[in-house]
Amino acid sequence: MKRTIEYFEQTGPENTERVLELACQHARETGIKSIVMASTRGYTAGKALEVCSGLNLIAVGIERDRFPAEEVERFEQAGRVIFSREIDSTYPSDMQTAFRRFGQGTKVAVQVAVLAVQAGLVDEGETVIGIGGSSRGADTALVIKASWGYPDVFISEVLCKPA
């Protein structure tokens, strides 16, 4: 099997639309049903609605106060929104450090996939696409075998990330 990884010259929200295009295209080509993305203020989730129609979209915010209520309502018409502060979850610091070695977006993409399992929105062992970013927007998309716990997460493909 031969796949291509797209590398971005820098981190930032300017990569968001391309990340979503690559993720949604890959999901459709491979039959992956769920795309789980970090979206602190609703920007990435809103873009996903434009690019990824027809897929199971899950946005993971940090807390409700940061994610505008109208964006939650708009997104939930096509997907689901969960908030990490409402889920009893611990991300071991050594695991965070290890994933961050590949970039902040990698650490976040893994985190949102685990949180989706813990919230009951994705089955443990399901292959999903996890999307994360380094500050605002998205810059990383990974194909992940989702798990309840971080040590059991398996990253099978990197679709894109900053160089």
C-alpha positions as CSV (number, residue, x, y, z in Angstrom):
1,M,0.0,0.0,0.0
2,K,1.3,3.4,-0.9
3,R,-0.1,6.6,0.7
4,T,1.0,10.2,0.6
5,I,1.5,12.4,3.7
6,E,1.0,16.2,3.2
7,Y,3.3,18.4,5.3
8,F,2.5,22.0,6.1
9,E,5.3,24.6,6.2
10,Q,3.9,26.0,9.5
11,T,1.2,25.5,12.1
12,G,-2.0,27.6,12.2
13,P,-5.6,28.1,11.1
14,E,-4.6,28.6,7.4
15,N,-4.2,24.8,7.3
16,T,-7.7,24.0,8.6
17,E,-9.6,23.7,5.4
18,R,-7.0,21.5,3.7
19,V,-6.8,19.2,6.8
20,L,-10.5,18.7,6.6
21,E,-10.5,18.1,2.9
22,L,-7.8,15.4,3.3
23,A,-9.6,13.8,6.3
24,C,-13.0,13.7,4.6
25,Q,-11.6,12.5,1.3
26,H,-9.7,9.7,3.1
27,A,-12.8,8.8,5.2
28,R,-14.9,8.4,2.1
29,E,-12.3,6.4,0.2
30,T,-11.7,4.0,3.1
31,G,-15.1,3.7,4.7
32,I,-14.1,5.4,8.0
33,K,-17.3,6.6,9.5
34,S,-16.2,9.1,12.2
35,I,-14.1,12.2,12.2
36,V,-13.3,13.5,15.6
37,M,-11.9,17.0,15.8
38,A,-10.7,19.5,18.4
39,S,-12.7,22.8,18.2
40,T,-12.2,25.1,21.1
41,R,-14.4,28.0,19.8
42,G,-16.3,26.4,17.0
43,Y,-14.1,27.5,14.0
44,T,-12.9,24.0,13.0
45,A,-16.3,22.5,13.7
46,G,-18.0,25.1,11.5
47,K,-15.5,24.5,8.6
48,A,-16.1,20.7,9.0
49,L,-19.8,21.3,8.3
50,E,-18.9,22.9,5.0
51,V,-16.4,20.3,3.9
52,C,-17.4,17.0,5.4
53,S,-21.2,16.5,4.9
54,G,-22.5,12.9,5.3
55,L,-19.9,11.8,7.8
56,N,-20.2,11.3,11.6
57,L,-18.7,14.5,12.9
58,I,-17.7,14.9,16.5
59,A,-16.3,18.1,17.8
60,V,-14.4,18.1,21.1
61,G,-14.3,21.5,22.9
62,I,-12.7,22.3,26.2
63,E,-15.6,24.0,28.0
64,R,-19.0,25.3,27.0
65,D,-18.3,28.9,27.8
66,R,-15.7,29.1,25.0
67,F,-17.9,27.4,22.3
68,P,-20.7,29.8,21.3
69,A,-24.2,28.3,22.0
70,E,-25.3,29.0,18.4
71,E,-22.4,27.1,17.1
72,V,-23.1,24.1,19.4
73,E,-26.7,24.1,18.1
74,R,-25.7,24.5,14.4
75,F,-23.1,21.7,14.7
76,E,-25.3,19.3,16.6
77,Q,-27.7,19.3,13.7
78,A,-25.1,17.3,11.7
79,G,-22.8,15.9,14.4
80,R,-22.1,15.9,18.1
81,V,-20.2,18.3,20.5
82,I,-18.6,17.2,23.7
83,F,-16.5,19.1,26.2
84,S,-13.4,17.6,27.7
85,R,-13.9,19.3,31.1
86,E,-17.2,17.4,31.4
87,I,-15.5,14.0,30.9
88,D,-13.6,12.4,33.8
89,S,-10.4,11.7,31.9
90,T,-6.7,11.8,32.6
91,Y,-4.1,12.2,29.9
92,P,-0.8,10.9,31.5
93,S,1.9,13.6,31.1
94,D,4.4,11.1,29.8
95,M,2.0,10.2,27.0
96,Q,1.4,13.8,26.2
97,T,5.1,14.4,26.0
98,A,5.6,11.4,23.7
99,F,2.8,12.4,21.3
100,R,4.0,16.1,21.4
101,R,7.3,15.0,19.9
102,F,5.4,14.6,16.7
103,G,3.7,18.0,17.1
104,Q,1.1,19.5,19.3
105,G,-1.6,18.6,16.8
106,T,-0.7,14.9,17.1
107,K,-1.1,15.1,20.9
108,V,-4.5,16.7,20.4
109,A,-5.7,14.4,17.7
110,V,-5.0,11.4,20.0
111,Q,-6.7,13.1,22.9
112,V,-10.0,13.9,21.0
113,A,-10.2,10.3,19.8
114,V,-9.9,8.9,23.3
115,L,-12.4,11.4,24.7
116,A,-14.9,10.4,22.0
117,V,-14.6,6.8,23.2
118,Q,-14.9,7.8,26.8
119,A,-18.0,9.9,26.0
120,G,-19.6,6.9,24.3
121,L,-19.7,8.4,20.8
122,V,-17.1,6.1,19.2
123,D,-16.7,2.4,19.9
124,E,-13.5,1.2,21.4
125,G,-11.3,-0.2,18.6
126,E,-13.2,1.8,15.9
127,T,-10.9,3.3,13.3
128,V,-11.5,7.1,13.2
129,I,-9.8,10.2,11.9
130,G,-8.5,12.4,14.7
131,I,-7.9,16.1,13.9
132,G,-5.9,18.4,16.1
133,G,-4.0,21.7,15.9
134,S,-1.2,23.6,17.5
135,S,-3.0,26.7,18.6
136,R,-6.0,27.8,16.5
137,G,-7.5,25.8,13.7
138,A,-6.3,22.4,12.6
139,D,-3.0,21.2,11.2
140,T,-2.9,17.5,11.9
141,A,-5.0,14.5,10.8
142,L,-4.3,10.9,11.8
143,V,-6.0,7.6,11.3
144,I,-6.4,6.2,14.8
145,K,-7.7,3.0,16.3
146,A,-9.6,4.6,19.1
147,S,-9.2,3.4,22.6
148,W,-10.6,4.1,26.1
149,G,-7.0,4.6,27.4
150,Y,-4.0,6.4,25.9
151,P,-1.5,3.5,26.1
152,D,-3.8,1.4,23.8
153,V,-4.2,4.0,21.1
154,F,-2.8,2.9,17.7
155,I,-2.0,5.5,15.0
156,S,-2.1,3.7,11.7
157,E,-1.6,6.6,9.3
158,V,-0.6,10.2,9.2
159,L,-2.6,12.1,6.6
160,C,-1.1,15.5,7.3
161,K,0.9,17.5,9.8
162,P,3.3,20.4,10.1
163,A,6.9,19.6,9.0
